[in-house]
């Protein structure tokens, strides 16, 4: 062990944080699941944890707590060289920046997968999956689209290119 608590056997092993960014229905879970399989990483998304705990997926306070816990786990895994796929949606630039900066402080590479899907297709997918209770309304999606900060070229250049 080194003075900072890092195992010398891990020297040169670099973790990777992959942020899967998009609105509901954009394919975040599908994309994150595929990435976890192909990159042999751990996928972290709050919805399954909330369901397992019997929490309502619309409980924003519980979602924040779960995402905080997941980030704590992610930090530990990134330190030891694991690939971590976060599928929180990361709607805001500030949140994405904070995760990217912290992952880099831990020595990890950071990739961004932005799932840019037109609103009419998002709405079609949400209706087809019919899993939310209460259901998402078209007006909800319209409001969320206004809040969402789409990654621009200046931001995307701050990330590492996809490994595959």
Secondary structure, DSSP 8 states (H G I E B T S, - for coil): --TTS--GGGTT---EEEEEE--TTSSHHHHHHHHHHHHT-EEE-HHHHHHHTT--TT-HHHHHHHHHHHHHHHHHHHHTT-EEEEEEE--SHHHHHHHHHHHHHTT-EEEEEE----HHHHHHHHHHH---SS---HHHHHHHHHH-----HHHHTTS-----
